[in-house]
Amino acid sequence: MYGLYDKEGVLRFVDSDKEACIAYAELFELSCTNYCLMDLANDQKKEKGFTNLDQSLEVNNN
């Protein structure tokens, strides 16, 4: 999966096809300096040790 983020870091589009993400950017006239294309499938492997901060904060607030 690929995610297309705008320059503010907002996720604008997600698709399994990289070319579809690029087509989305072209459709909305986003230049390559105004967006970031990330391979989300590779990022999921890095999140195995992810801690849910909401649960951590809930425990600490008791």
mmCIF file as Biopython writes it, N, C-alpha, C and O atoms, coordinates in Angstrom:
data_model
#
loop_
_atom_site.group_PDB
_atom_site.id
_atom_site.type_symbol
_atom_site.label_atom_id
_atom_site.label_alt_id
_atom_site.label_comp_id
_atom_site.label_asym_id
_atom_site.label_entity_id
_atom_site.label_seq_id
_atom_site.pdbx_PDB_ins_code
_atom_site.Cartn_x
_atom_site.Cartn_y
_atom_site.Cartn_z
_atom_site.occupancy
_atom_site.B_iso_or_equiv
_atom_site.auth_seq_id
_atom_site.auth_asym_id
_atom_site.pdbx_PDB_model_num
ATOM 1   N N  . MET A ? 1  ? 0.846  -1.184 0.000   1.0 0.0 1  A 1 
ATOM 2   C CA . MET A ? 1  ? 0.000  0.000  0.000   1.0 0.0 1  A 1 
ATOM 3   C C  . MET A ? 1  ? 0.891  1.247  0.000   1.0 0.0 1  A 1 
ATOM 4   O O  . MET A ? 1  ? 1.957  1.283  0.614   1.0 0.0 1  A 1 
ATOM 5   N N  . TYR A ? 2  ? 0.415  2.243  -0.701  1.0 0.0 2  A 1 
ATOM 6   C CA . TYR A ? 2  ? 1.126  3.518  -0.770  1.0 0.0 2  A 1 
ATOM 7   C C  . TYR A ? 2  ? 0.218  4.613  -0.239  1.0 0.0 2  A 1 
ATOM 8   O O  . TYR A ? 2  ? -0.995 4.594  -0.452  1.0 0.0 2  A 1 
ATOM 9   N N  . GLY A ? 3  ? 0.813  5.552  0.445   1.0 0.0 3  A 1 
ATOM 10  C CA . GLY A ? 3  ? 0.084  6.697  0.952   1.0 0.0 3  A 1 
ATOM 11  C C  . GLY A ? 3  ? 0.685  7.973  0.399   1.0 0.0 3  A 1 
ATOM 12  O O  . GLY A ? 3  ? 1.904  8.139  0.375   1.0 0.0 3  A 1 
ATOM 13  N N  . LEU A ? 4  ? -0.181 8.877  -0.047  1.0 0.0 4  A 1 
ATOM 14  C CA . LEU A ? 4  ? 0.265  10.156 -0.566  1.0 0.0 4  A 1 
ATOM 15  C C  . LEU A ? 4  ? -0.096 11.224 0.473   1.0 0.0 4  A 1 
ATOM 16  O O  . LEU A ? 4  ? -1.269 11.425 0.788   1.0 0.0 4  A 1 
ATOM 17  N N  . TYR A ? 5  ? 0.918  11.896 0.992   1.0 0.0 5  A 1 
ATOM 18  C CA . TYR A ? 5  ? 0.741  12.925 2.007   1.0 0.0 5  A 1 
ATOM 19  C C  . TYR A ? 5  ? 1.026  14.290 1.395   1.0 0.0 5  A 1 
ATOM 20  O O  . TYR A ? 5  ? 1.934  14.423 0.575   1.0 0.0 5  A 1 
ATOM 21  N N  . ASP A ? 6  ? 0.261  15.299 1.782   1.0 0.0 6  A 1 
ATOM 22  C CA . ASP A ? 6  ? 0.559  16.646 1.295   1.0 0.0 6  A 1 
ATOM 23  C C  . ASP A ? 6  ? 1.675  17.267 2.132   1.0 0.0 6  A 1 
ATOM 24  O O  . ASP A ? 6  ? 2.175  16.640 3.066   1.0 0.0 6  A 1 
ATOM 25  N N  . LYS A ? 7  ? 2.064  18.488 1.802   1.0 0.0 7  A 1 
ATOM 26  C CA . LYS A ? 7  ? 3.215  19.098 2.472   1.0 0.0 7  A 1 
ATOM 27  C C  . LYS A ? 7  ? 2.951  19.414 3.936   1.0 0.0 7  A 1 
ATOM 28  O O  . LYS A ? 7  ? 3.898  19.655 4.685   1.0 0.0 7  A 1 
ATOM 29  N N  . GLU A ? 8  ? 1.684  19.420 4.369   1.0 0.0 8  A 1 
ATOM 30  C CA . GLU A ? 8  ? 1.367  19.607 5.787   1.0 0.0 8  A 1 
ATOM 31  C C  . GLU A ? 8  ? 1.356  18.288 6.548   1.0 0.0 8  A 1 
ATOM 32  O O  . GLU A ? 8  ? 1.165  18.278 7.764   1.0 0.0 8  A 1 
ATOM 33  N N  . GLY A ? 9  ? 1.561  17.170 5.843   1.0 0.0 9  A 1 
ATOM 34  C CA . GLY A ? 9  ? 1.579  15.863 6.482   1.0 0.0 9  A 1 
ATOM 35  C C  . GLY A ? 9  ? 0.232  15.186 6.555   1.0 0.0 9  A 1 
ATOM 36  O O  . GLY A ? 9  ? 0.079  14.193 7.266   1.0 0.0 9  A 1 
ATOM 37  N N  . VAL A ? 10 ? -0.759 15.706 5.829   1.0 0.0 10 A 1 
ATOM 38  C CA . VAL A ? 10 ? -2.097 15.129 5.827   1.0 0.0 10 A 1 
ATOM 39  C C  . VAL A ? 10 ? -2.169 14.036 4.767   1.0 0.0 10 A 1 
ATOM 40  O O  . VAL A ? 10 ? -1.792 14.250 3.615   1.0 0.0 10 A 1 
ATOM 41  N N  . LEU A ? 11 ? -2.655 12.866 5.165   1.0 0.0 11 A 1 
ATOM 42  C CA . LEU A ? 11 ? -2.828 11.762 4.239   1.0 0.0 11 A 1 
ATOM 43  C C  . LEU A ? 11 ? -3.937 12.124 3.266   1.0 0.0 11 A 1 
ATOM 44  O O  . LEU A ? 11 ? -5.075 12.353 3.676   1.0 0.0 11 A 1 
ATOM 45  N N  . ARG A ? 12 ? -3.612 12.178 1.978   1.0 0.0 12 A 1 
ATOM 46  C CA . ARG A ? 12 ? -4.575 12.582 0.964   1.0 0.0 12 A 1 
ATOM 47  C C  . ARG A ? 12 ? -5.136 11.414 0.175   1.0 0.0 12 A 1 
ATOM 48  O O  . ARG A ? 12 ? -6.274 11.477 -0.291  1.0 0.0 12 A 1 
ATOM 49  N N  . PHE A ? 13 ? -4.345 10.326 0.012   1.0 0.0 13 A 1 
ATOM 50  C CA . PHE A ? 13 ? -4.784 9.224  -0.843  1.0 0.0 13 A 1 
ATOM 51  C C  . PHE A ? 13 ? -4.022 7.958  -0.472  1.0 0.0 13 A 1 
ATOM 52  O O  . PHE A ? 13 ? -2.835 8.017  -0.152  1.0 0.0 13 A 1 
ATOM 53  N N  . VAL A ? 14 ? -4.708 6.800  -0.513  1.0 0.0 14 A 1 
ATOM 54  C CA . VAL A ? 14 ? -4.086 5.501  -0.242  1.0 0.0 14 A 1 
ATOM 55  C C  . VAL A ? 14 ? -4.515 4.538  -1.341  1.0 0.0 14 A 1 
ATOM 56  O O  . VAL A ? 14 ? -5.691 4.476  -1.701  1.0 0.0 14 A 1 
ATOM 57  N N  . ASP A ? 15 ? -3.548 3.785  -1.872  1.0 0.0 15 A 1 
ATOM 58  C CA . ASP A ? 15 ? -3.857 2.793  -2.897  1.0 0.0 15 A 1 
ATOM 59  C C  . ASP A ? 15 ? -2.730 1.773  -2.947  1.0 0.0 15 A 1 
ATOM 60  O O  . ASP A ? 15 ? -1.602 2.062  -2.547  1.0 0.0 15 A 1 
ATOM 61  N N  . SER A ? 16 ? -3.038 0.596  -3.432  1.0 0.0 16 A 1 
ATOM 62  C CA . SER A ? 16 ? -2.005 -0.427 -3.563  1.0 0.0 16 A 1 
ATOM 63  C C  . SER A ? 16 ? -1.143 -0.194 -4.802  1.0 0.0 16 A 1 
ATOM 64  O O  . SER A ? 16 ? -0.080 -0.799 -4.936  1.0 0.0 16 A 1 
ATOM 65  N N  . ASP A ? 17 ? -1.589 0.669  -5.700  1.0 0.0 17 A 1 
ATOM 66  C CA . ASP A ? 17 ? -0.867 0.972  -6.931  1.0 0.0 17 A 1 
ATOM 67  C C  . ASP A ? 17 ? -0.170 2.327  -6.823  1.0 0.0 17 A 1 
ATOM 68  O O  . ASP A ? 17 ? -0.815 3.362  -6.659  1.0 0.0 17 A 1 
ATOM 69  N N  . LYS A ? 18 ? 1.144  2.299  -6.916  1.0 0.0 18 A 1 
ATOM 70  C CA . LYS A ? 18 ? 1.941  3.529  -6.815  1.0 0.0 18 A 1 
ATOM 71  C C  . LYS A ? 18 ? 1.551  4.524  -7.900  1.0 0.0 18 A 1 
ATOM 72  O O  . LYS A ? 18 ? 1.475  5.727  -7.648  1.0 0.0 18 A 1 
ATOM 73  N N  . GLU A ? 19 ? 1.306  4.027  -9.095  1.0 0.0 19 A 1 
ATOM 74  C CA . GLU A ? 19 ? 0.951  4.906  -10.221 1.0 0.0 19 A 1 
ATOM 75  C C  . GLU A ? 19 ? -0.394 5.601  -9.977  1.0 0.0 19 A 1 
ATOM 76  O O  . GLU A ? 19 ? -0.588 6.730  -10.428 1.0 0.0 19 A 1 
ATOM 77  N N  . ALA A ? 20 ? -1.319 4.950  -9.277  1.0 0.0 20 A 1 
ATOM 78  C CA . ALA A ? 20 ? -2.605 5.569  -8.958  1.0 0.0 20 A 1 
ATOM 79  C C  . ALA A ? 20 ? -2.407 6.754  -8.016  1.0 0.0 20 A 1 
ATOM 80  O O  . ALA A ? 20 ? -3.091 7.770  -8.141  1.0 0.0 20 A 1 
ATOM 81  N N  . CYS A ? 21 ? -1.482 6.627  -7.085  1.0 0.0 21 A 1 
ATOM 82  C CA . CYS A ? 21 ? -1.178 7.730  -6.172  1.0 0.0 21 A 1 
ATOM 83  C C  . CYS A ? 21 ? -0.584 8.917  -6.933  1.0 0.0 21 A 1 
ATOM 84  O O  . CYS A ? 21 ? -0.928 10.070 -6.675  1.0 0.0 21 A 1 
ATOM 85  N N  . ILE A ? 22 ? 0.298  8.621  -7.857  1.0 0.0 22 A 1 
ATOM 86  C CA . ILE A ? 22 ? 0.904  9.684  -8.659  1.0 0.0 22 A 1 
ATOM 87  C C  . ILE A ? 22 ? -0.152 10.332 -9.547  1.0 0.0 22 A 1 
ATOM 88  O O  . ILE A ? 22 ? -0.141 11.550 -9.728  1.0 0.0 22 A 1 
ATOM 89  N N  . ALA A ? 23 ? -1.065 9.536  -10.105 1.0 0.0 23 A 1 
ATOM 90  C CA . ALA A ? 23 ? -2.153 10.077 -10.919 1.0 0.0 23 A 1 
ATOM 91  C C  . ALA A ? 23 ? -3.039 10.996 -10.086 1.0 0.0 23 A 1 
ATOM 92  O O  . ALA A ? 23 ? -3.503 12.023 -10.581 1.0 0.0 23 A 1 
ATOM 93  N N  . TYR A ? 24 ? -3.280 10.635 -8.815  1.0 0.0 24 A 1 
ATOM 94  C CA . TYR A ? 24 ? -4.058 11.486 -7.919  1.0 0.0 24 A 1 
ATOM 95  C C  . TYR A ? 24 ? -3.374 12.845 -7.746  1.0 0.0 24 A 1 
ATOM 96  O O  . TYR A ? 24 ? -4.021 13.890 -7.812  1.0 0.0 24 A 1 
ATOM 97  N N  . ALA A ? 25 ? -2.069 12.813 -7.527  1.0 0.0 25 A 1 
ATOM 98  C CA . ALA A ? 25 ? -1.312 14.063 -7.356  1.0 0.0 25 A 1 
ATOM 99  C C  . ALA A ? 25 ? -1.403 14.919 -8.613  1.0 0.0 25 A 1 
ATOM 100 O O  . ALA A ? 25 ? -1.562 16.137 -8.533  1.0 0.0 25 A 1 
ATOM 101 N N  . GLU A ? 26 ? -1.301 14.280 -9.766  1.0 0.0 26 A 1 
ATOM 102 C CA . GLU A ? 26 ? -1.403 15.022 -11.019 1.0 0.0 26 A 1 
ATOM 103 C C  . GLU A ? 26 ? -2.801 15.587 -11.217 1.0 0.0 26 A 1 
ATOM 104 O O  . GLU A ? 26 ? -2.955 16.711 -11.695 1.0 0.0 26 A 1 
ATOM 105 N N  . LEU A ? 27 ? -3.824 14.816 -10.852 1.0 0.0 27 A 1 
ATOM 106 C CA . LEU A ? 27 ? -5.207 15.267 -10.987 1.0 0.0 27 A 1 
ATOM 107 C C  . LEU A ? 27 ? -5.460 16.545 -10.197 1.0 0.0 27 A 1 
ATOM 108 O O  . LEU A ? 27 ? -6.134 17.460 -10.671 1.0 0.0 27 A 1 
ATOM 109 N N  . PHE A ? 28 ? -4.912 16.596 -8.986  1.0 0.0 28 A 1 
ATOM 110 C CA . PHE A ? 28 ? -5.103 17.769 -8.138  1.0 0.0 28 A 1 
ATOM 111 C C  . PHE A ? 28 ? -3.945 18.763 -8.240  1.0 0.0 28 A 1 
ATOM 112 O O  . PHE A ? 28 ? -3.797 19.658 -7.408  1.0 0.0 28 A 1 
ATOM 113 N N  . GLU A ? 29 ? -3.130 18.581 -9.280  1.0 0.0 29 A 1 
ATOM 114 C CA . GLU A ? 29 ? -2.042 19.490 -9.612  1.0 0.0 29 A 1 
ATOM 115 C C  . GLU A ? 29 ? -1.081 19.719 -8.444  1.0 0.0 29 A 1 
ATOM 116 O O  . GLU A ? 29 ? -0.654 20.843 -8.179  1.0 0.0 29 A 1 
ATOM 117 N N  . LEU A ? 30 ? -0.753 18.622 -7.755  1.0 0.0 30 A 1 
ATOM 118 C CA . LEU A ? 30 ? 0.248  18.681 -6.693  1.0 0.0 30 A 1 
ATOM 119 C C  . LEU A ? 30 ? 1.608  18.424 -7.319  1.0 0.0 30 A 1 
ATOM 120 O O  . LEU A ? 30 ? 1.837  17.358 -7.890  1.0 0.0 30 A 1 
ATOM 121 N N  . SER A ? 31 ? 2.504  19.380 -7.221  1.0 0.0 31 A 1 
ATOM 122 C CA . SER A ? 31 ? 3.838  19.153 -7.769  1.0 0.0 31 A 1 
ATOM 123 C C  . SER A ? 31 ? 4.602  18.228 -6.839  1.0 0.0 31 A 1 
ATOM 124 O O  . SER A ? 31 ? 4.230  18.053 -5.679  1.0 0.0 31 A 1 
ATOM 125 N N  . CYS A ? 32 ? 5.674  17.637 -7.354  1.0 0.0 32 A 1 
ATOM 126 C CA . CYS A ? 32 ? 6.427  16.666 -6.554  1.0 0.0 32 A 1 
ATOM 127 C C  . CYS A ? 32 ? 7.051  17.301 -5.312  1.0 0.0 32 A 1 
ATOM 128 O O  . CYS A ? 32 ? 7.454  16.577 -4.401  1.0 0.0 32 A 1 
ATOM 129 N N  . THR A ? 33 ? 7.141  18.615 -5.248  1.0 0.0 33 A 1 
ATOM 130 C CA . THR A ? 33 ? 7.658  19.276 -4.051  1.0 0.0 33 A 1 
ATOM 131 C C  . THR A ? 33 ? 6.567  19.511 -3.017  1.0 0.0 33 A 1 
ATOM 132 O O  . THR A ? 33 ? 6.852  19.937 -1.898  1.0 0.0 33 A 1 
ATOM 133 N N  . ASN A ? 34 ? 5.303  19.233 -3.391  1.0 0.0 34 A 1 
ATOM 134 C CA . ASN A ? 34 ? 4.183  19.470 -2.477  1.0 0.0 34 A 1 
ATOM 135 C C  . ASN A ? 34 ? 3.559  18.203 -1.926  1.0 0.0 34 A 1 
ATOM 136 O O  . ASN A ? 34 ? 2.527  18.269 -1.257  1.0 0.0 34 A 1 
ATOM 137 N N  . TYR A ? 35 ? 4.159  17.045 -2.189  1.0 0.0 35 A 1 
ATOM 138 C CA . TYR A ? 35 ? 3.631  15.809 -1.625  1.0 0.0 35 A 1 
ATOM 139 C C  . TYR A ? 35 ? 4.755  14.814 -1.369  1.0 0.0 35 A 1 
ATOM 140 O O  . TYR A ? 35 ? 5.867  14.943 -1.880  1.0 0.0 35 A 1 
ATOM 141 N N  . CYS A ? 36 ? 4.419  13.814 -0.556  1.0 0.0 36 A 1 
ATOM 142 C CA . CYS A ? 36 ? 5.361  12.744 -0.231  1.0 0.0 36 A 1 
ATOM 143 C C  . CYS A ? 36 ? 4.626  11.426 -0.445  1.0 0.0 36 A 1 
ATOM 144 O O  . CYS A ? 36 ? 3.509  11.243 0.039   1.0 0.0 36 A 1 
ATOM 145 N N  . LEU A ? 37 ? 5.256  10.516 -1.168  1.0 0.0 37 A 1 
ATOM 146 C CA . LEU A ? 37 ? 4.684  9.201  -1.420  1.0 0.0 37 A 1 
ATOM 147 C C  . LEU A ? 37 ? 5.425  8.191  -0.558  1.0 0.0 37 A 1 
ATOM 148 O O  . LEU A ? 37 ? 6.643  8.049  -0.667  1.0 0.0 37 A 1 
ATOM 149 N N  . MET A ? 38 ? 4.685  7.484  0.306   1.0 0.0 38 A 1 
ATOM 150 C CA . MET A ? 38 ? 5.313  6.534  1.225   1.0 0.0 38 A 1 
ATOM 151 C C  . MET A ? 38 ? 4.774  5.132  0.997   1.0 0.0 38 A 1 
ATOM 152 O O  . MET A ? 38 ? 3.583  4.947  0.750   1.0 0.0 38 A 1 
ATOM 153 N N  . ASP A ? 39 ? 5.655  4.151  1.081   1.0 0.0 39 A 1 
ATOM 154 C CA . ASP A ? 39 ? 5.288  2.748  0.991   1.0 0.0 39 A 1 
ATOM 155 C C  . ASP A ? 39 ? 4.818  2.313  2.378   1.0 0.0 39 A 1 
ATOM 156 O O  . ASP A ? 39 ? 5.636  2.078  3.268   1.0 0.0 39 A 1 
ATOM 157 N N  . LEU A ? 40 ? 3.506  2.205  2.562   1.0 0.0 40 A 1 
ATOM 158 C CA . LEU A ? 40 ? 2.942  1.902  3.878   1.0 0.0 40 A 1 
ATOM 159 C C  . LEU A ? 40 ? 3.149  0.450  4.279   1.0 0.0 40 A 1 
ATOM 160 O O  . LEU A ? 40 ? 3.201  0.152  5.472   1.0 0.0 40 A 1 
ATOM 161 N N  . ALA A ? 41 ? 3.268  -0.455 3.328   1.0 0.0 41 A 1 
ATOM 162 C CA . ALA A ? 41 ? 3.480  -1.868 3.653   1.0 0.0 41 A 1 
ATOM 163 C C  . ALA A ? 41 ? 4.796  -2.051 4.388   1.0 0.0 41 A 1 
ATOM 164 O O  . ALA A ? 41 ? 4.864  -2.840 5.330   1.0 0.0 41 A 1 
ATOM 165 N N  . ASN A ? 42 ? 5.834  -1.349 3.988   1.0 0.0 42 A 1 
ATOM 166 C CA . ASN A ? 42 ? 7.122  -1.451 4.663   1.0 0.0 42 A 1 
ATOM 167 C C  . ASN A ? 42 ? 7.072  -0.801 6.037   1.0 0.0 42 A 1 
ATOM 168 O O  . ASN A ? 42 ? 7.762  -1.254 6.950   1.0 0.0 42 A 1 
ATOM 169 N N  . ASP A ? 43 ? 6.274  0.250  6.208   1.0 0.0 43 A 1 
ATOM 170 C CA . ASP A ? 43 ? 6.171  0.926  7.495   1.0 0.0 43 A 1 
ATOM 171 C C  . ASP A ? 43 ? 5.482  0.055  8.538   1.0 0.0 43 A 1 
ATOM 172 O O  . ASP A ? 43 ? 5.773  0.184  9.727   1.0 0.0 43 A 1 
ATOM 173 N N  . GLN A ? 44 ? 4.570  -0.835 8.121   1.0 0.0 44 A 1 
ATOM 174 C CA . GLN A ? 44 ? 3.870  -1.692 9.076   1.0 0.0 44 A 1 
ATOM 175 C C  . GLN A ? 44 ? 4.829  -2.642 9.764   1.0 0.0 44 A 1 
ATOM 176 O O  . GLN A ? 44 ? 4.619  -2.989 10.926  1.0 0.0 44 A 1 
ATOM 177 N N  . LYS A ? 45 ? 5.866  -3.067 9.086   1.0 0.0 45 A 1 
ATOM 178 C CA . LYS A ? 45 ? 6.839  -3.965 9.700   1.0 0.0 45 A 1 
ATOM 179 C C  . LYS A ? 45 ? 7.553  -3.275 10.849  1.0 0.0 45 A 1 
ATOM 180 O O  . LYS A ? 45 ? 7.944  -3.928 11.816  1.0 0.0 45 A 1 
ATOM 181 N N  . LYS A ? 46 ? 7.725  -1.979 10.758  1.0 0.0 46 A 1 
ATOM 182 C CA . LYS A ? 46 ? 8.420  -1.219 11.785  1.0 0.0 46 A 1 
ATOM 183 C C  . LYS A ? 46 ? 7.543  -0.984 13.008  1.0 0.0 46 A 1 
ATOM 184 O O  . LYS A ? 46 ? 8.055  -0.664 14.080  1.0 0.0 46 A 1 
ATOM 185 N N  . GLU A ? 47 ? 6.212  -1.141 12.861  1.0 0.0 47 A 1 
ATOM 186 C CA . GLU A ? 47 ? 5.284  -0.811 13.940  1.0 0.0 47 A 1 
ATOM 187 C C  . GLU A ? 47 ? 4.967  -1.998 14.840  1.0 0.0 47 A 1 
ATOM 188 O O  . GLU A ? 47 ? 4.041  -1.900 15.645  1.0 0.0 47 A 1 
ATOM 189 N N  . LYS A ? 48 ? 5.676  -3.095 14.749  1.0 0.0 48 A 1 
ATOM 190 C CA . LYS A ? 48 ? 5.377  -4.260 15.577  1.0 0.0 48 A 1 
ATOM 191 C C  . LYS A ? 48 ? 5.500  -3.934 17.060  1.0 0.0 48 A 1 
ATOM 192 O O  . LYS A ? 48 ? 4.753  -4.487 17.867  1.0 0.0 48 A 1 
ATOM 193 N N  . GLY A ? 49 ? 6.411  -3.061 17.439  1.0 0.0 49 A 1 
ATOM 194 C CA . GLY A ? 49 ? 6.586  -2.684 18.827  1.0 0.0 49 A 1 
ATOM 195 C C  . GLY A ? 49 ? 5.835  -1.424 19.189  1.0 0.0 49 A 1 
ATOM 196 O O  . GLY A ? 49 ? 6.165  -0.767 20.176  1.0 0.0 49 A 1 
ATOM 197 N N  . PHE A ? 50 ? 4.816  -1.072 18.397  1.0 0.0 50 A 1 
ATOM 198 C CA . PHE A ? 50 ? 4.053  0.154  18.609  1.0 0.0 50 A 1 
ATOM 199 C C  . PHE A ? 50 ? 3.318  0.116  19.942  1.0 0.0 50 A 1 
ATOM 200 O O  . PHE A ? 50 ? 2.702  -0.890 20.294  1.0 0.0 50 A 1 
ATOM 201 N N  . THR A ? 51 ? 3.387  1.206  20.669  1.0 0.0 51 A 1 
ATOM 202 C CA . THR A ? 51 ? 2.671  1.337  21.931  1.0 0.0 51 A 1 
ATOM 203 C C  . THR A ? 51 ? 1.489  2.263  21.734  1.0 0.0 51 A 1 
ATOM 204 O O  . THR A ? 51 ? 1.649  3.361  21.201  1.0 0.0 51 A 1 
ATOM 205 N N  . ASN A ? 52 ? 0.325  1.848  22.147  1.0 0.0 52 A 1 
ATOM 206 C CA . ASN A ? 52 ? -0.856 2.693  22.049  1.0 0.0 52 A 1 
ATOM 207 C C  . ASN A ? 52 ? -0.771 3.741  23.152  1.0 0.0 52 A 1 
ATOM 208 O O  . ASN A ? 52 ? -0.935 3.426  24.330  1.0 0.0 52 A 1 
ATOM 209 N N  . LEU A ? 53 ? -0.516 4.976  22.769  1.0 0.0 53 A 1 
ATOM 210 C CA . LEU A ? 53 ? -0.312 6.040  23.739  1.0 0.0 53 A 1 
ATOM 211 C C  . LEU A ? 53 ? -1.567 6.339  24.538  1.0 0.0 53 A 1 
ATOM 212 O O  . LEU A ? 53 ? -1.480 6.736  25.700  1.0 0.0 53 A 1 
ATOM 213 N N  . ASP A ? 54 ? -2.750 6.152  23.923  1.0 0.0 54 A 1 
ATOM 214 C CA . ASP A ? 54 ? -3.994 6.404  24.639  1.0 0.0 54 A 1 
ATOM 215 C C  . ASP A ? 54 ? -4.120 5.470  25.840  1.0 0.0 54 A 1 
ATOM 216 O O  . ASP A ? 54 ? -4.518 5.910  26.918  1.0 0.0 54 A 1 
ATOM 217 N N  . GLN A ? 55 ? -3.795 4.206  25.676  1.0 0.0 55 A 1 
ATOM 218 C CA . GLN A ? 55 ? -3.870 3.257  26.779  1.0 0.0 55 A 1 
ATOM 219 C C  . GLN A ? 55 ? -2.809 3.566  27.828  1.0 0.0 55 A 1 
ATOM 220 O O  . GLN A ? 55 ? -3.067 3.444  29.025  1.0 0.0 55 A 1 
ATOM 221 N N  . SER A ? 56 ? -1.623 3.963  27.390  1.0 0.0 56 A 1 
ATOM 222 C CA . SER A ? 56 ? -0.554 4.287  28.333  1.0 0.0 56 A 1 
ATOM 223 C C  . SER A ? 56 ? -0.937 5.481  29.187  1.0 0.0 56 A 1 
ATOM 224 O O  . SER A ? 56 ? -0.692 5.487  30.393  1.0 0.0 56 A 1 
ATOM 225 N N  . LEU A ? 57 ? -1.540 6.499  28.565  1.0 0.0 57 A 1 
ATOM 226 C CA . LEU A ? 57 ? -1.938 7.685  29.303  1.0 0.0 57 A 1 
ATOM 227 C C  . LEU A ? 57 ? -3.064 7.366  30.282  1.0 0.0 57 A 1 
ATOM 228 O O  . LEU A ? 57 ? -3.103 7.907  31.387  1.0 0.0 57 A 1 
ATOM 229 N N  . GLU A ? 58 ? -3.972 6.493  29.877  1.0 0.0 58 A 1 
ATOM 230 C CA . GLU A ? 58 ? -5.090 6.123  30.746  1.0 0.0 58 A 1 
ATOM 231 C C  . GLU A ? 58 ? -4.574 5.455  32.011  1.0 0.0 58 A 1 
ATOM 232 O O  . GLU A ? 58 ? -5.063 5.745  33.103  1.0 0.0 58 A 1 
ATOM 233 N N  . VAL A ? 59 ? -3.618 4.588  31.886  1.0 0.0 59 A 1 
ATOM 234 C CA . VAL A ? 59 ? -3.052 3.891  33.034  1.0 0.0 59 A 1 
ATOM 235 C C  . VAL A ? 59 ? -2.347 4.894  33.943  1.0 0.0 59 A 1 
ATOM 236 O O  . VAL A ? 59 ? -2.483 4.818  35.164  1.0 0.0 59 A 1 
ATOM 237 N N  . ASN A ? 60 ? -1.609 5.818  33.376  1.0 0.0 60 A 1 
ATOM 238 C CA . ASN A ? 60 ? -0.871 6.793  34.173  1.0 0.0 60 A 1 
ATOM 239 C C  . ASN A ? 60 ? -1.753 7.802  34.870  1.0 0.0 60 A 1 
ATOM 240 O O  . ASN A ? 60 ? -1.347 8.381  35.878  1.0 0.0 60 A 1 
ATOM 241 N N  . ASN A ? 61 ? -2.970 8.033  34.351  1.0 0.0 61 A 1 
ATOM 242 C CA . ASN A ? 61 ? -3.867 9.024  34.951  1.0 0.0 61 A 1 
ATOM 243 C C  . ASN A ? 61 ? -4.639 8.464  36.141  1.0 0.0 61 A 1 
ATOM 244 O O  . ASN A ? 61 ? -5.275 9.239  36.855  1.0 0.0 61 A 1 
ATOM 245 N N  . ASN A ? 62 ? -4.614 7.180  36.384  1.0 0.0 62 A 1 
ATOM 246 C CA . ASN A ? 62 ? -5.371 6.587  37.491  1.0 0.0 62 A 1 
ATOM 247 C C  . ASN A ? 62 ? -4.697 6.856  38.761  1.0 0.0 62 A 1 
ATOM 248 O O  . ASN A ? 62 ? -5.178 6.439  39.815  1.0 0.0 62 A 1 
#
